[in-house]
Amino acid sequence: MQQQQSKFTPFVAVFCVATTLIAGCASATKEQQGTAMGAGIGALAGVLLGDSRQSAAIGAAVGALGGYVWSKNMEDKKQAMEKATAGTGVVVTQTPDNQLKLNIPSDISFDSGRYNIKPNLQPVLDQFAQGLNNQPNTEVRIVGHTDSTGSDAVNQPLSVNRAQSARDYLAAKGVDARRISTEGHGAKQPIAENSSDAGRAKNRRIEIYLAERQPTKS
């Protein structure tokens, strides 16, 4: 047991120091921070899977390649979406793993028990679709949610249909549907209490994620 700890400890130390220094460095770009963090996590995973230095090196490579980056293009897209959705209730954020997230409430997305897109949602999706065909490294994921009204047998397919409705709209605007993944979580992931109309309205939503992969080097 002591021998295993002695092999494990140096890699943990390297992981902690490297990720802390690079992620916290004021001169490091967000792309560098994300890649460094991914590499550190990958290295730690390599140690957990095998106690050799080779395993750690492989894990670091996988972590670096598998992470998302926050590029100027992503920042520009975030600012454009914030401008386009100002005052609508849509929340635009950068996630900890460098994805652009749009949280779209029912006020402009879907009525209770329905999955047809409201007219107010169309300009948001139009803005989101703009330029996606010129961004081959981006991935789009749409997640549907419902409130707790009704049973799981109703809510689960409803949440999936909401995500697919948004995907179909983007596809109609020229975005390759093969680039868009969809999923639904029914009422399983509420962000507000379901005991009030206002809370249920917040839970009845879709979330759209846009992510850019670290470019691979040939």
C-alpha positions, -999 to 999 in steps of 0.1 A, spaced: 0 0 0 28 24 8 45 16 -25 13 25 -44 10 58 -25 45 67 -34 38 63 -71 5 80 -70 16 111 -49 40 127 -74 14 126 -102 -12 142 -79 13 169 -70 22 176 -106 -15 177 -115 -23 202 -87 6 225 -93 3 225 -131 -34 231 -133 -33 257 -105 -4 277 -121 -17 276 -156 -54 280 -149 -47 308 -125 -21 326 -146 -33 360 -157 -13 358 -189 -27 324 -200 -55 325 -225 -88 307 -219 -78 282 -246 -45 275 -227 -63 272 -194 -89 247 -208 -62 226 -225 -40 226 -194 -69 216 -172 -79 188 -196 -44 175 -197 -41 175 -159 -73 156 -155 -62 132 -182 -29 126 -165 -46 119 -132 -70 95 -150 -39 78 -165 -25 72 -131 -57 58 -118 -60 34 -147 -23 23 -145 5 32 -122 32 37 -150 45 70 -163 34 59 -198 -2 56 -186 0 91 -172 14 105 -205 -14 88 -225 -40 101 -202 -26 136 -205 -28 135 -242 -64 122 -242 -74 149 -217 -58 177 -238 -74 165 -270 -108 158 -255 -114 193 -240 -133 222 -253 -117 256 -260 -131 291 -255 -119 308 -287 -125 343 -299 -152 329 -321 -170 315 -291 -167 348 -272 -181 366 -302 -210 341 -304 -217 346 -267 -218 384 -271 -240 382 -301 -264 359 -284 -265 381 -253 -274 411 -275 -300 391 -295 -317 378 -264 -315 409 -242 -347 413 -222 -362 379 -233 -354 360 -202 -328 338 -220 -297 333 -200 -264 330 -219 -234 317 -200 -200 301 -205 -199 267 -187 -169 256 -166 -159 232 -195 -160 261 -221 -194 254 -237 -217 282 -246 -251 276 -229 -285 291 -237 -311 285 -211 -345 292 -228 -375 294 -205 -411 286 -215 -420 323 -218 -405 322 -253 -401 285 -260 -430 261 -253 -465 261 -238 -474 236 -212 -478 201 -227 -467 212 -261 -435 211 -282 -443 234 -311 -419 264 -311 -434 297 -301 -428 326 -326 -407 344 -299 -381 316 -300 -375 318 -337 -353 349 -337 -331 333 -310 -327 302 -330 -321 322 -362 -292 340 -344 -278 308 -331 -279 292 -365 -261 321 -382 -226 311 -391 -227 276 -377 -221 261 -412 -188 280 -413 -177 266 -380 -168 229 -387 -152 223 -352 -184 232 -333 -208 207 -317 -244 215 -309 -264 197 -282 -300 205 -273 -316 193 -241 -353 194 -234 -370 196 -200 -406 197 -186 -423 207 -154 -436 180 -131 -472 182 -144 -481 148 -157 -464 114 -155 -429 104 -166 -445 85 -195 -458 118 -208 -429 141 -198 -400 121 -210 -411 120 -247 -423 155 -244 -389 167 -234 -373 148 -263 -398 163 -287 -390 198 -276 -353 192 -282 -360 177 -316 -383 206 -325 -354 230 -320 -331 208 -339 -355 206 -369 -358 244 -369 -321 248 -370 -319 222 -398 -345 242 -417 -322 272 -414 -294 252 -431 -275 237 -402 -266 201 -408 -288 181 -385 -261 154 -382 -241 180 -361 -268 184 -336 -275 159 -308 -307 159 -288 -318 145 -255 -346 149 -230 -347 147 -192 -384 150 -186 -390 166 -152 -359 151 -136 -337 182 -136 -358 211 -123 -341 245 -118 -371 258 -97 -398 246 -75 -427 229 -92 -452 242 -66 -460 274 -84 -468 285 -119 -437 306 -121 -415 277 -110 -430 253 -135 -425 279 -162 -388 280 -155 -386 242 -155 -404 239 -189 -374 248 -210 -347 238 -235 -310 242 -231 -288 247 -261 -250 240 -259 -224 251 -284 -189 237 -280 -157 240 -300 -132 212 -300 -95 217 -296 -82 215 -332 -62 184 -339 -27 187 -353 -17 166 -383 
